[in-house]
Each structure stands twice: as structure tokens, then as C-alpha cells.
Amino acid sequence: MAQITALIGAAASLLCTLVVGALAYFIKQTLSDFRKADERNARKLAEVDERFTQKLAEVDERCAQRVAELDQKHAANYKELTQQISDLKSDLPLVYVLREDFIRSMNNVDGKLDKIIGSLADKKGG
């Protein structure tokens, strides 16, 4: 009986060694697969990062060109508006009459009309 117990113990020990060895092998293979997948993902990520950086540079360049175009356009518009305002300032005294000048002129006209009416009244009355 002792021999059977020893044989069963040796078989169990051998079986445990085989199971542990197989588990170690599969774990090693799985870790190796994970490392390979990680390397592939790192390469893909580097490619995506490179493409993203390239696209970002292209968009940045297009935006810079557009901003430069808009700056030129707005500078031209600003210059034109400045010229128009300058022209308007110089034309205003020639085209429009100030309120105070209009009131002064109307008072002069009213005074002259009053004199004319006064002279007509004196001629009729006198």
C-alpha cells in the first residue's frame, strides 16, 4: 500500500509539474502576443500621430493664408472708408448748413421782411 501511495504521490507531483509548466507556457505565449499587439498598436499610433500632425500643419497653413487674405481685404476696406470719411469731412461745410447758421440766416430774413412790411405800412399810412 505504501508503494501505491508513493506512486500516486509521484503521479500527482508529475501532474502538478506538467500543469504548472503548461500554464507557464500559455502565460508566456499570451504575454508575447500582448507585447506584439502592443508594438503593432504603437506603430499604428505613431502613423496616426504623424498623419494628424501633417493634417494639422496643412489646416494651420490654410488658416494662416485665409487670415492674411482677410487682413489684406480689411486693410483695403479700412483705407477706402478712411478716404470716404475724409472726403465727407471736407465736403460737409460746402454741402450742409449748420443749425446755428440756418437760424441766424432766417433771423436776418425775418428782420428784412419786417422792414419791408414796416416800409409798406408807412407808405400806406403816410
Backbone atoms as SQL, in Angstrom:
CREATE TABLE atoms (id INTEGER PRIMARY KEY, chain TEXT, resi INTEGER, resn TEXT, atom TEXT, x REAL, y REAL, z REAL);
INSERT INTO atoms VALUES
  (1, 'A', 1, 'MET', 'N', 0.794, -1.161, 0.000),
  (2, 'A', 1, 'MET', 'CA', 0.000, 0.000, 0.000),
  (3, 'A', 1, 'MET', 'C', 0.860, 1.258, 0.000),
  (4, 'A', 2, 'ALA', 'N', 1.960, 1.185, 0.656),
  (5, 'A', 2, 'ALA', 'CA', 2.852, 2.317, 0.713),
  (6, 'A', 2, 'ALA', 'C', 3.397, 2.619, -0.676),
  (7, 'A', 3, 'GLN', 'N', 3.576, 1.554, -1.463),
  (8, 'A', 3, 'GLN', 'CA', 4.085, 1.768, -2.808),
  (9, 'A', 3, 'GLN', 'C', 3.022, 2.457, -3.671),
  (10, 'A', 4, 'ILE', 'N', 1.788, 2.110, -3.461),
  (11, 'A', 4, 'ILE', 'CA', 0.703, 2.723, -4.244),
  (12, 'A', 4, 'ILE', 'C', 0.586, 4.200, -3.845),
  (13, 'A', 5, 'THR', 'N', 0.690, 4.469, -2.566),
  (14, 'A', 5, 'THR', 'CA', 0.602, 5.850, -2.096),
  (15, 'A', 5, 'THR', 'C', 1.772, 6.652, -2.667),
  (16, 'A', 6, 'ALA', 'N', 2.963, 6.050, -2.676),
  (17, 'A', 6, 'ALA', 'CA', 4.133, 6.733, -3.210),
  (18, 'A', 6, 'ALA', 'C', 3.959, 6.952, -4.714),
  (19, 'A', 7, 'LEU', 'N', 3.400, 5.942, -5.408),
  (20, 'A', 7, 'LEU', 'CA', 3.190, 6.046, -6.836),
  (21, 'A', 7, 'LEU', 'C', 2.151, 7.127, -7.147),
  (22, 'A', 8, 'ILE', 'N', 1.075, 7.158, -6.357),
  (23, 'A', 8, 'ILE', 'CA', 0.027, 8.187, -6.549),
  (24, 'A', 8, 'ILE', 'C', 0.625, 9.564, -6.251),
  (25, 'A', 9, 'GLY', 'N', 1.441, 9.688, -5.201),
  (26, 'A', 9, 'GLY', 'CA', 2.081, 10.963, -4.863),
  (27, 'A', 9, 'GLY', 'C', 3.007, 11.423, -5.981),
  (28, 'A', 10, 'ALA', 'N', 3.795, 10.462, -6.549),
  (29, 'A', 10, 'ALA', 'CA', 4.702, 10.807, -7.627),
  (30, 'A', 10, 'ALA', 'C', 3.912, 11.219, -8.874),
  (31, 'A', 11, 'ALA', 'N', 2.804, 10.505, -9.147),
  (32, 'A', 11, 'ALA', 'CA', 1.960, 10.839, -10.312),
  (33, 'A', 11, 'ALA', 'C', 1.326, 12.213, -10.125),
  (34, 'A', 12, 'ALA', 'N', 0.840, 12.484, -8.904),
  (35, 'A', 12, 'ALA', 'CA', 0.232, 13.784, -8.619),
  (36, 'A', 12, 'ALA', 'C', 1.268, 14.882, -8.752),
  (37, 'A', 13, 'SER', 'N', 2.464, 14.644, -8.268),
  (38, 'A', 13, 'SER', 'CA', 3.541, 15.625, -8.358),
  (39, 'A', 13, 'SER', 'C', 3.903, 15.873, -9.812),
  (40, 'A', 14, 'LEU', 'N', 3.993, 14.802, -10.606),
  (41, 'A', 14, 'LEU', 'CA', 4.295, 14.932, -12.026),
  (42, 'A', 14, 'LEU', 'C', 3.175, 15.674, -12.741),
  (43, 'A', 15, 'LEU', 'N', 1.938, 15.340, -12.383),
  (44, 'A', 15, 'LEU', 'CA', 0.782, 16.011, -12.988),
  (45, 'A', 15, 'LEU', 'C', 0.794, 17.492, -12.638),
  (46, 'A', 16, 'CYS', 'N', 1.068, 17.841, -11.404),
  (47, 'A', 16, 'CYS', 'CA', 1.132, 19.255, -10.982),
  (48, 'A', 16, 'CYS', 'C', 2.243, 19.981, -11.730),
  (49, 'A', 17, 'THR', 'N', 3.391, 19.327, -11.888),
  (50, 'A', 17, 'THR', 'CA', 4.512, 19.933, -12.608),
  (51, 'A', 17, 'THR', 'C', 4.122, 20.188, -14.056),
  (52, 'A', 18, 'LEU', 'N', 3.444, 19.208, -14.681),
  (53, 'A', 18, 'LEU', 'CA', 3.005, 19.377, -16.073),
  (54, 'A', 18, 'LEU', 'C', 1.981, 20.510, -16.203),
  (55, 'A', 19, 'VAL', 'N', 1.040, 20.577, -15.269),
  (56, 'A', 19, 'VAL', 'CA', 0.003, 21.627, -15.314),
  (57, 'A', 19, 'VAL', 'C', 0.661, 22.993, -15.131),
  (58, 'A', 20, 'VAL', 'N', 1.554, 23.098, -14.154),
  (59, 'A', 20, 'VAL', 'CA', 2.235, 24.386, -13.925),
  (60, 'A', 20, 'VAL', 'C', 3.085, 24.750, -15.139),
  (61, 'A', 21, 'GLY', 'N', 3.779, 23.788, -15.710),
  (62, 'A', 21, 'GLY', 'CA', 4.588, 24.032, -16.905),
  (63, 'A', 21, 'GLY', 'C', 3.727, 24.488, -18.078),
  (64, 'A', 22, 'ALA', 'N', 2.589, 23.818, -18.282),
  (65, 'A', 22, 'ALA', 'CA', 1.678, 24.198, -19.370),
  (66, 'A', 22, 'ALA', 'C', 1.123, 25.600, -19.137),
  (67, 'A', 23, 'LEU', 'N', 0.718, 25.879, -17.894),
  (68, 'A', 23, 'LEU', 'CA', 0.210, 27.229, -17.572),
  (69, 'A', 23, 'LEU', 'C', 1.287, 28.279, -17.809),
  (70, 'A', 24, 'ALA', 'N', 2.503, 27.998, -17.386),
  (71, 'A', 24, 'ALA', 'CA', 3.599, 28.948, -17.591),
  (72, 'A', 24, 'ALA', 'C', 3.821, 29.172, -19.089),
  (73, 'A', 25, 'TYR', 'N', 3.767, 28.091, -19.882),
  (74, 'A', 25, 'TYR', 'CA', 3.950, 28.218, -21.330),
  (75, 'A', 25, 'TYR', 'C', 2.856, 29.090, -21.947),
  (76, 'A', 26, 'PHE', 'N', 1.586, 28.836, -21.594),
  (77, 'A', 26, 'PHE', 'CA', 0.475, 29.606, -22.157),
  (78, 'A', 26, 'PHE', 'C', 0.504, 31.058, -21.694),
  (79, 'A', 27, 'ILE', 'N', 0.895, 31.262, -20.457),
  (80, 'A', 27, 'ILE', 'CA', 1.000, 32.652, -19.965),
  (81, 'A', 27, 'ILE', 'C', 2.111, 33.380, -20.720),
  (82, 'A', 28, 'LYS', 'N', 3.244, 32.677, -20.943),
  (83, 'A', 28, 'LYS', 'CA', 4.346, 33.274, -21.681),
  (84, 'A', 28, 'LYS', 'C', 3.910, 33.604, -23.112),
  (85, 'A', 29, 'GLN', 'N', 3.188, 32.706, -23.764),
  (86, 'A', 29, 'GLN', 'CA', 2.689, 32.945, -25.122),
  (87, 'A', 29, 'GLN', 'C', 1.720, 34.122, -25.148),
  (88, 'A', 30, 'THR', 'N', 0.843, 34.179, -24.161),
  (89, 'A', 30, 'THR', 'CA', -0.133, 35.275, -24.093),
  (90, 'A', 30, 'THR', 'C', 0.576, 36.602, -23.901),
  (91, 'A', 31, 'LEU', 'N', 1.549, 36.645, -23.010),
  (92, 'A', 31, 'LEU', 'CA', 2.306, 37.879, -22.798),
  (93, 'A', 31, 'LEU', 'C', 3.076, 38.268, -24.062),
  (94, 'A', 32, 'SER', 'N', 3.616, 37.277, -24.761),
  (95, 'A', 32, 'SER', 'CA', 4.321, 37.547, -26.015),
  (96, 'A', 32, 'SER', 'C', 3.354, 38.124, -27.055),
  (97, 'A', 33, 'ASP', 'N', 2.149, 37.550, -27.135),
  (98, 'A', 33, 'ASP', 'CA', 1.131, 38.075, -28.056),
  (99, 'A', 33, 'ASP', 'C', 0.743, 39.497, -27.676),
  (100, 'A', 34, 'PHE', 'N', 0.609, 39.740, -26.369),
  (101, 'A', 34, 'PHE', 'CA', 0.283, 41.091, -25.907),
  (102, 'A', 34, 'PHE', 'C', 1.376, 42.081, -26.276),
  (103, 'A', 35, 'ARG', 'N', 2.650, 41.673, -26.129),
  (104, 'A', 35, 'ARG', 'CA', 3.766, 42.551, -26.486),
  (105, 'A', 35, 'ARG', 'C', 3.744, 42.864, -27.979),
  (106, 'A', 36, 'LYS', 'N', 3.502, 41.842, -28.794),
  (107, 'A', 36, 'LYS', 'CA', 3.449, 42.050, -30.244),
  (108, 'A', 36, 'LYS', 'C', 2.299, 42.977, -30.614),
  (109, 'A', 37, 'ALA', 'N', 1.153, 42.740, -29.990),
  (110, 'A', 37, 'ALA', 'CA', -0.008, 43.606, -30.258),
  (111, 'A', 37, 'ALA', 'C', 0.283, 45.031, -29.793),
  (112, 'A', 38, 'ASP', 'N', 0.956, 45.161, -28.673),
  (113, 'A', 38, 'ASP', 'CA', 1.312, 46.477, -28.161),
  (114, 'A', 38, 'ASP', 'C', 2.259, 47.194, -29.120),
  (115, 'A', 39, 'GLU', 'N', 3.226, 46.466, -29.685),
  (116, 'A', 39, 'GLU', 'CA', 4.146, 47.053, -30.654),
  (117, 'A', 39, 'GLU', 'C', 3.414, 47.479, -31.915),
  (118, 'A', 40, 'ARG', 'N', 2.477, 46.625, -32.392),
  (119, 'A', 40, 'ARG', 'CA', 1.678, 46.987, -33.568),
  (120, 'A', 40, 'ARG', 'C', 0.856, 48.241, -33.287),
  (121, 'A', 41, 'ASN', 'N', 0.241, 48.284, -32.130),
  (122, 'A', 41, 'ASN', 'CA', -0.566, 49.456, -31.767),
  (123, 'A', 41, 'ASN', 'C', 0.298, 50.705, -31.649),
  (124, 'A', 42, 'ALA', 'N', 1.501, 50.552, -31.119),
  (125, 'A', 42, 'ALA', 'CA', 2.413, 51.700, -31.014),
  (126, 'A', 42, 'ALA', 'C', 2.787, 52.211, -32.401),
  (127, 'A', 43, 'ARG', 'N', 3.060, 51.293, -33.347),
  (128, 'A', 43, 'ARG', 'CA', 3.384, 51.714, -34.717),
  (129, 'A', 43, 'ARG', 'C', 2.188, 52.417, -35.361),
  (130, 'A', 44, 'LYS', 'N', 0.990, 51.820, -35.191),
  (131, 'A', 44, 'LYS', 'CA', -0.213, 52.439, -35.763),
  (132, 'A', 44, 'LYS', 'C', -0.461, 53.806, -35.139),
  (133, 'A', 45, 'LEU', 'N', -0.266, 53.902, -33.844),
  (134, 'A', 45, 'LEU', 'CA', -0.455, 55.176, -33.156),
  (135, 'A', 45, 'LEU', 'C', 0.544, 56.212, -33.664),
  (136, 'A', 46, 'ALA', 'N', 1.778, 55.790, -33.904),
  (137, 'A', 46, 'ALA', 'CA', 2.784, 56.709, -34.447),
  (138, 'A', 46, 'ALA', 'C', 2.381, 57.168, -35.844),
  (139, 'A', 47, 'GLU', 'N', 1.847, 56.256, -36.664),
  (140, 'A', 47, 'GLU', 'CA', 1.389, 56.629, -38.008),
  (141, 'A', 47, 'GLU', 'C', 0.231, 57.610, -37.938),
  (142, 'A', 48, 'VAL', 'N', -0.719, 57.325, -37.060),
  (143, 'A', 48, 'VAL', 'CA', -1.869, 58.225, -36.904),
  (144, 'A', 48, 'VAL', 'C', -1.402, 59.582, -36.409),
  (145, 'A', 49, 'ASP', 'N', -0.473, 59.580, -35.460),
  (146, 'A', 49, 'ASP', 'CA', 0.049, 60.839, -34.940),
  (147, 'A', 49, 'ASP', 'C', 0.754, 61.628, -36.033),
  (148, 'A', 50, 'GLU', 'N', 1.505, 60.939, -36.886),
  (149, 'A', 50, 'GLU', 'CA', 2.202, 61.611, -37.978),
  (150, 'A', 50, 'GLU', 'C', 1.208, 62.198, -38.976),
  (151, 'A', 51, 'ARG', 'N', 0.187, 61.416, -39.329),
  (152, 'A', 51, 'ARG', 'CA', -0.843, 61.927, -40.254),
  (153, 'A', 51, 'ARG', 'C', -1.594, 63.097, -39.638),
  (154, 'A', 52, 'PHE', 'N', -1.912, 62.986, -38.353),
  (155, 'A', 52, 'PHE', 'CA', -2.618, 64.068, -37.669),
  (156, 'A', 52, 'PHE', 'C', -1.776, 65.340, -37.663),
  (157, 'A', 53, 'THR', 'N', -0.495, 65.184, -37.363),
  (158, 'A', 53, 'THR', 'CA', 0.402, 66.346, -37.347),
  (159, 'A', 53, 'THR', 'C', 0.495, 66.971, -38.727),
  (160, 'A', 54, 'GLN', 'N', 0.547, 66.140, -39.751),
  (161, 'A', 54, 'GLN', 'CA', 0.619, 66.637, -41.120),
  (162, 'A', 54, 'GLN', 'C', -0.669, 67.385, -41.484),
  (163, 'A', 55, 'LYS', 'N', -1.819, 66.792, -41.181),
  (164, 'A', 55, 'LYS', 'CA', -3.101, 67.446, -41.480),
  (165, 'A', 55, 'LYS', 'C', -3.236, 68.744, -40.700),
  (166, 'A', 56, 'LEU', 'N', -2.810, 68.714, -39.455),
  (167, 'A', 56, 'LEU', 'CA', -2.877, 69.919, -38.628),
  (168, 'A', 56, 'LEU', 'C', -2.012, 71.020, -39.223),
  (169, 'A', 57, 'ALA', 'N', -0.851, 70.672, -39.720),
  (170, 'A', 57, 'ALA', 'CA', 0.032, 71.651, -40.360),
  (171, 'A', 57, 'ALA', 'C', -0.627, 72.219, -41.618),
  (172, 'A', 58, 'GLU', 'N', -1.288, 71.355, -42.397),
  (173, 'A', 58, 'GLU', 'CA', -1.978, 71.817, -43.607),
  (174, 'A', 58, 'GLU', 'C', -3.109, 72.775, -43.255),
  (175, 'A', 59, 'VAL', 'N', -3.897, 72.404, -42.254),
  (176, 'A', 59, 'VAL', 'CA', -5.007, 73.262, -41.837),
  (177, 'A', 59, 'VAL', 'C', -4.471, 74.585, -41.295),
  (178, 'A', 60, 'ASP', 'N', -3.401, 74.517, -40.531),
  (179, 'A', 60, 'ASP', 'CA', -2.800, 75.722, -39.983),
  (180, 'A', 60, 'ASP', 'C', -2.318, 76.637, -41.100),
  (181, 'A', 61, 'GLU', 'N', -1.717, 76.043, -42.129),
  (182, 'A', 61, 'GLU', 'CA', -1.233, 76.837, -43.261),
  (183, 'A', 61, 'GLU', 'C', -2.400, 77.488, -44.006),
  (184, 'A', 62, 'ARG', 'N', -3.470, 76.698, -44.226),
  (185, 'A', 62, 'ARG', 'CA', -4.641, 77.261, -44.910),
  (186, 'A', 62, 'ARG', 'C', -5.265, 78.388, -44.091),
  (187, 'A', 63, 'CYS', 'N', -5.335, 78.196, -42.789),
  (188, 'A', 63, 'CYS', 'CA', -5.896, 79.240, -41.923),
  (189, 'A', 63, 'CYS', 'C', -5.035, 80.495, -41.958),
  (190, 'A', 64, 'ALA', 'N', -3.732, 80.318, -41.942),
  (191, 'A', 64, 'ALA', 'CA', -2.834, 81.471, -41.995),
  (192, 'A', 64, 'ALA', 'C', -3.001, 82.222, -43.312),
  (193, 'A', 65, 'GLN', 'N', -3.153, 81.479, -44.417),
  (194, 'A', 65, 'GLN', 'CA', -3.364, 82.121, -45.717),
  (195, 'A', 65, 'GLN', 'C', -4.685, 82.879, -45.726),
  (196, 'A', 66, 'ARG', 'N', -5.713, 82.255, -45.179),
  (197, 'A', 66, 'ARG', 'CA', -7.034, 82.895, -45.156),
  (198, 'A', 66, 'ARG', 'C', -7.014, 84.157, -44.305),
  (199, 'A', 67, 'VAL', 'N', -6.340, 84.081, -43.168),
  (200, 'A', 67, 'VAL', 'CA', -6.239, 85.255, -42.301),
  (201, 'A', 67, 'VAL', 'C', -5.473, 86.365, -43.006),
  (202, 'A', 68, 'ALA', 'N', -4.412, 86.004, -43.722),
  (203, 'A', 68, 'ALA', 'CA', -3.642, 87.008, -44.463),
  (204, 'A', 68, 'ALA', 'C', -4.503, 87.657, -45.542),
  (205, 'A', 69, 'GLU', 'N', -5.291, 86.845, -46.258),
  (206, 'A', 69, 'GLU', 'CA', -6.194, 87.388, -47.285),
  (207, 'A', 69, 'GLU', 'C', -7.211, 88.332, -46.670),
  (208, 'A', 70, 'LEU', 'N', -7.798, 87.914, -45.548),
  (209, 'A', 70, 'LEU', 'CA', -8.792, 88.765, -44.885),
  (210, 'A', 70, 'LEU', 'C', -8.156, 90.044, -44.358),
  (211, 'A', 71, 'ASP', 'N', -6.934, 89.952, -43.850),
  (212, 'A', 71, 'ASP', 'CA', -6.236, 91.157, -43.382),
  (213, 'A', 71, 'ASP', 'C', -6.034, 92.139, -44.529),
  (214, 'A', 72, 'GLN', 'N', -5.618, 91.622, -45.691),
  (215, 'A', 72, 'GLN', 'CA', -5.427, 92.496, -46.847),
  (216, 'A', 72, 'GLN', 'C', -6.745, 93.130, -47.278),
  (217, 'A', 73, 'LYS', 'N', -7.787, 92.316, -47.307),
  (218, 'A', 73, 'LYS', 'CA', -9.099, 92.816, -47.722),
  (219, 'A', 73, 'LYS', 'C', -9.596, 93.885, -46.758),
  (220, 'A', 74, 'HIS', 'N', -9.474, 93.605, -45.456),
  (221, 'A', 74, 'HIS', 'CA', -9.949, 94.564, -44.460),
  (222, 'A', 74, 'HIS', 'C', -9.075, 95.821, -44.434),
  (223, 'A', 75, 'ALA', 'N', -7.801, 95.670, -44.707),
  (224, 'A', 75, 'ALA', 'CA', -6.933, 96.845, -44.776),
  (225, 'A', 75, 'ALA', 'C', -7.361, 97.744, -45.940),
  (226, 'A', 76, 'ALA', 'N', -7.675, 97.122, -47.068),
  (227, 'A', 76, 'ALA', 'CA', -8.135, 97.897, -48.224),
  (228, 'A', 76, 'ALA', 'C', -9.472, 98.570, -47.917),
  (229, 'A', 77, 'ASN', 'N', -10.384, 97.836, -47.290),
  (230, 'A', 77, 'ASN', 'CA', -11.679, 98.414, -46.923),
  (231, 'A', 77, 'ASN', 'C', -11.505, 99.550, -45.927),
  (232, 'A', 78, 'TYR', 'N', -10.604, 99.364, -44.961),
  (233, 'A', 78, 'TYR', 'CA', -10.357, 100.399, -43.962),
  (234, 'A', 78, 'TYR', 'C', -9.806, 101.652, -44.620),
  (235, 'A', 79, 'LYS', 'N', -8.872, 101.454, -45.548),
  (236, 'A', 79, 'LYS', 'CA', -8.284, 102.598, -46.253),
  (237, 'A', 79, 'LYS', 'C', -9.356, 103.331, -47.060),
  (238, 'A', 80, 'GLU', 'N', -10.226, 102.565, -47.723),
  (239, 'A', 80, 'GLU', 'CA', -11.299, 103.174, -48.522),
  (240, 'A', 80, 'GLU', 'C', -12.270, 103.944, -47.633),
  (241, 'A', 81, 'LEU', 'N', -12.652, 103.340, -46.510),
  (242, 'A', 81, 'LEU', 'CA', -13.562, 104.019, -45.590),
  (243, 'A', 81, 'LEU', 'C', -12.931, 105.270, -44.998),
  (244, 'A', 82, 'THR', 'N', -11.667, 105.202, -44.674),
  (245, 'A', 82, 'THR', 'CA', -10.963, 106.377, -44.150),
  (246, 'A', 82, 'THR', 'C', -10.975, 107.499, -45.181),
  (247, 'A', 83, 'GLN', 'N', -10.750, 107.148, -46.434),
  (248, 'A', 83, 'GLN', 'CA', -10.768, 108.153, -47.507),
  (249, 'A', 83, 'GLN', 'C', -12.170, 108.747, -47.665),
  (250, 'A', 84, 'GLN', 'N', -13.195, 107.897, -47.613),
  (251, 'A', 84, 'GLN', 'CA', -14.567, 108.396, -47.738),
  (252, 'A', 84, 'GLN', 'C', -14.934, 109.333, -46.589),
  (253, 'A', 85, 'ILE', 'N', -14.519, 108.983, -45.385),
  (254, 'A', 85, 'ILE', 'CA', -14.800, 109.853, -44.235),
  (255, 'A', 85, 'ILE', 'C', -14.059, 111.180, -44.373),
  (256, 'A', 86, 'SER', 'N', -12.839, 111.116, -44.838),
  (257, 'A', 86, 'SER', 'CA', -12.063, 112.341, -45.056),
  (258, 'A', 86, 'SER', 'C', -12.739, 113.224, -46.106),
  (259, 'A', 87, 'ASP', 'N', -13.191, 112.591, -47.183),
  (260, 'A', 87, 'ASP', 'CA', -13.909, 113.346, -48.227),
  (261, 'A', 87, 'ASP', 'C', -15.188, 113.961, -47.675),
  (262, 'A', 88, 'LEU', 'N', -15.912, 113.201, -46.869),
  (263, 'A', 88, 'LEU', 'CA', -17.152, 113.702, -46.290),
  (264, 'A', 88, 'LEU', 'C', -16.880, 114.890, -45.376),
  (265, 'A', 89, 'LYS', 'N', -15.826, 114.798, -44.580),
  (266, 'A', 89, 'LYS', 'CA', -15.485, 115.909, -43.687),
  (267, 'A', 89, 'LYS', 'C', -15.157, 117.170, -44.482),
  (268, 'A', 90, 'SER', 'N', -14.470, 117.002, -45.596),
  (269, 'A', 90, 'SER', 'CA', -14.119, 118.180, -46.394),
  (270, 'A', 90, 'SER', 'C', -15.332, 118.722, -47.157),
  (271, 'A', 91, 'ASP', 'N', -16.298, 117.847, -47.516),
  (272, 'A', 91, 'ASP', 'CA', -17.475, 118.285, -48.270),
  (273, 'A', 91, 'ASP', 'C', -18.584, 118.834, -47.372),
  (274, 'A', 92, 'LEU', 'N', -18.602, 118.471, -46.118),
  (275, 'A', 92, 'LEU', 'CA', -19.691, 118.879, -45.230),
  (276, 'A', 92, 'LEU', 'C', -19.908, 120.396, -45.188),
  (277, 'A', 93, 'PRO', 'N', -18.895, 121.216, -45.013),
  (278, 'A', 93, 'PRO', 'CA', -19.150, 122.659, -44.954),
  (279, 'A', 93, 'PRO', 'C', -19.698, 123.221, -46.266),
  (280, 'A', 94, 'LEU', 'N', -19.407, 122.559, -47.369),
  (281, 'A', 94, 'LEU', 'CA', -19.875, 123.057, -48.669),
  (282, 'A', 94, 'LEU', 'C', -21.286, 122.585, -49.001),
  (283, 'A', 95, 'VAL', 'N', -21.699, 121.462, -48.479),
  (284, 'A', 95, 'VAL', 'CA', -22.970, 120.869, -48.856),
  (285, 'A', 95, 'VAL', 'C', -24.056, 121.145, -47.811),
  (286, 'A', 96, 'TYR', 'N', -23.706, 121.115, -46.544),
  (287, 'A', 96, 'TYR', 'CA', -24.695, 121.235, -45.481),
  (288, 'A', 96, 'TYR', 'C', -24.512, 122.534, -44.714),
  (289, 'A', 97, 'VAL', 'N', -25.628, 123.000, -44.117),
  (290, 'A', 97, 'VAL', 'CA', -25.618, 124.222, -43.323),
  (291, 'A', 97, 'VAL', 'C', -25.789, 123.840, -41.860),
  (292, 'A', 98, 'LEU', 'N', -25.001, 124.476, -41.004),
  (293, 'A', 98, 'LEU', 'CA', -25.142, 124.216, -39.573),
  (294, 'A', 98, 'LEU', 'C', -26.463, 124.792, -39.080),
  (295, 'A', 99, 'ARG', 'N', -27.004, 124.225, -38.050),
  (296, 'A', 99, 'ARG', 'CA', -28.284, 124.663, -37.484),
  (297, 'A', 99, 'ARG', 'C', -28.203, 126.119, -37.048),
  (298, 'A', 100, 'GLU', 'N', -27.109, 126.481, -36.387),
  (299, 'A', 100, 'GLU', 'CA', -26.949, 127.861, -35.906),
  (300, 'A', 100, 'GLU', 'C', -26.881, 128.849, -37.069),
  (301, 'A', 101, 'ASP', 'N', -26.191, 128.458, -38.140),
  (302, 'A', 101, 'ASP', 'CA', -26.102, 129.328, -39.316),
  (303, 'A', 101, 'ASP', 'C', -27.474, 129.493, -39.970),
  (304, 'A', 102, 'PHE', 'N', -28.254, 128.419, -40.013),
  (305, 'A', 102, 'PHE', 'CA', -29.594, 128.489, -40.589),
  (306, 'A', 102, 'PHE', 'C', -30.485, 129.425, -39.766),
  (307, 'A', 103, 'ILE', 'N', -30.432, 129.303, -38.442),
  (308, 'A', 103, 'ILE', 'CA', -31.247, 130.156, -37.565),
  (309, 'A', 103, 'ILE', 'C', -30.836, 131.620, -37.734),
  (310, 'A', 104, 'ARG', 'N', -29.537, 131.876, -37.797),
  (311, 'A', 104, 'ARG', 'CA', -29.044, 133.253, -37.979),
  (312, 'A', 104, 'ARG', 'C', -29.537, 133.810, -39.304),
  (313, 'A', 105, 'SER', 'N', -29.464, 133.006, -40.373),
  (314, 'A', 105, 'SER', 'CA', -29.926, 133.471, -41.691),
  (315, 'A', 105, 'SER', 'C', -31.424, 133.738, -41.683),
  (316, 'A', 106, 'MET', 'N', -32.189, 132.863, -41.053),
  (317, 'A', 106, 'MET', 'CA', -33.642, 133.068, -41.004),
  (318, 'A', 106, 'MET', 'C', -33.991, 134.310, -40.183),
  (319, 'A', 107, 'ASN', 'N', -33.232, 134.553, -39.124),
  (320, 'A', 107, 'ASN', 'CA', -33.473, 135.782, -38.345),
  (321, 'A', 107, 'ASN', 'C', -33.201, 137.012, -39.190),
  (322, 'A', 108, 'ASN', 'N', -32.147, 136.976, -40.005),
  (323, 'A', 108, 'ASN', 'CA', -31.855, 138.093, -40.917),
  (324, 'A', 108, 'ASN', 'C', -32.983, 138.264, -41.931),
  (325, 'A', 109, 'VAL', 'N', -33.471, 137.134, -42.481),
  (326, 'A', 109, 'VAL', 'CA', -34.565, 137.202, -43.448),
  (327, 'A', 109, 'VAL', 'C', -35.816, 137.758, -42.771),
  (328, 'A', 110, 'ASP', 'N', -36.107, 137.283, -41.552),
  (329, 'A', 110, 'ASP', 'CA', -37.268, 137.804, -40.823),
  (330, 'A', 110, 'ASP', 'C', -37.128, 139.300, -40.559),
  (331, 'A', 111, 'GLY', 'N', -35.914, 139.720, -40.201),
  (332, 'A', 111, 'GLY', 'CA', -35.687, 141.156, -39.971),
  (333, 'A', 111, 'GLY', 'C', -35.912, 141.960, -41.229),
  (334, 'A', 112, 'LYS', 'N', -35.427, 141.483, -42.342),
  (335, 'A', 112, 'LYS', 'CA', -35.618, 142.186, -43.617),
  (336, 'A', 112, 'LYS', 'C', -37.081, 142.212, -44.019),
  (337, 'A', 113, 'LEU', 'N', -37.780, 141.089, -43.803),
  (338, 'A', 113, 'LEU', 'CA', -39.220, 141.072, -44.112),
  (339, 'A', 113, 'LEU', 'C', -39.972, 142.049, -43.218),
  (340, 'A', 114, 'ASP', 'N', -39.586, 142.111, -41.958),
  (341, 'A', 114, 'ASP', 'CA', -40.233, 143.063, -41.046),
  (342, 'A', 114, 'ASP', 'C', -40.003, 144.504, -41.516),
  (343, 'A', 115, 'LYS', 'N', -38.797, 144.812, -41.993),
  (344, 'A', 115, 'LYS', 'CA', -38.502, 146.154, -42.510),
  (345, 'A', 115, 'LYS', 'C', -39.340, 146.441, -43.746),
  (346, 'A', 116, 'ILE', 'N', -39.448, 145.428, -44.632),
  (347, 'A', 116, 'ILE', 'CA', -40.242, 145.617, -45.855),
  (348, 'A', 116, 'ILE', 'C', -41.702, 145.843, -45.498),
  (349, 'A', 117, 'ILE', 'N', -42.221, 145.038, -44.577),
  (350, 'A', 117, 'ILE', 'CA', -43.620, 145.191, -44.152),
  (351, 'A', 117, 'ILE', 'C', -43.801, 146.542, -43.478),
  (352, 'A', 118, 'GLY', 'N', -42.807, 146.950, -42.662),
  (353, 'A', 118, 'GLY', 'CA', -42.871, 148.258, -41.992),
  (354, 'A', 118, 'GLY', 'C', -42.859, 149.385, -42.994),
  (355, 'A', 119, 'SER', 'N', -42.021, 149.276, -44.041),
  (356, 'A', 119, 'SER', 'CA', -41.977, 150.331, -45.047),
  (357, 'A', 119, 'SER', 'C', -43.276, 150.395, -45.842),
  (358, 'A', 120, 'LEU', 'N', -43.842, 149.222, -46.164),
  (359, 'A', 120, 'LEU', 'CA', -45.118, 149.191, -46.881),
  (360, 'A', 120, 'LEU', 'C', -46.221, 149.784, -46.021),
  (361, 'A', 121, 'ALA', 'N', -46.191, 149.502, -44.746),
  (362, 'A', 121, 'ALA', 'CA', -47.214, 150.041, -43.838),
  (363, 'A', 121, 'ALA', 'C', -47.063, 151.551, -43.728),
  (364, 'A', 122, 'ASP', 'N', -45.812, 152.046, -43.696),
  (365, 'A', 122, 'ASP', 'CA', -45.590, 153.501, -43.612),
  (366, 'A', 122, 'ASP', 'C', -46.068, 154.192, -44.884),
  (367, 'A', 123, 'LYS', 'N', -45.870, 153.593, -46.031),
  (368, 'A', 123, 'LYS', 'CA', -46.290, 154.166, -47.295),
  (369, 'A', 123, 'LYS', 'C', -47.798, 154.211, -47.404),
  (370, 'A', 124, 'LYS', 'N', -48.453, 153.182, -46.927),
  (371, 'A', 124, 'LYS', 'CA', -49.902, 153.148, -46.982),
  (372, 'A', 124, 'LYS', 'C', -50.491, 154.124, -45.979),
  (373, 'A', 125, 'GLY', 'N', -49.885, 154.191, -44.826),
  (374, 'A', 125, 'GLY', 'CA', -50.403, 155.045, -43.758),
  (375, 'A', 125, 'GLY', 'C', -49.994, 156.487, -43.940),
  (376, 'A', 126, 'GLY', 'N', -48.987, 156.742, -44.627),
  (377, 'A', 126, 'GLY', 'CA', -48.485, 158.081, -44.650),
  (378, 'A', 126, 'GLY', 'C', -48.645, 158.812, -45.890);
